[in-house]
Amino acid sequence: MTALFVFQLRRVLRSWQYLFFTVLLPALFTVFFTKIFGGQAASPGSTRSTRRTTWSR
């Protein structure tokens, strides 16, 4: 390992706020949302159509 990598690793592990907010929290949100919303295909009638419609009076 290089000295710079060891220094950066010690700095990150020493600052628990940095580790929590930049590594752990985004990872937890990613896992949470992929478990809830991952793999759920929208049914054809559940969302608005992306086609443009012309409204006539």
Secondary structure, DSSP 8 states (H G I E B T S, - for coil): --HHHHHHHHHHHH-HHHHIIIIIHHHHHHHHHHHHHTT----TTTS---S------
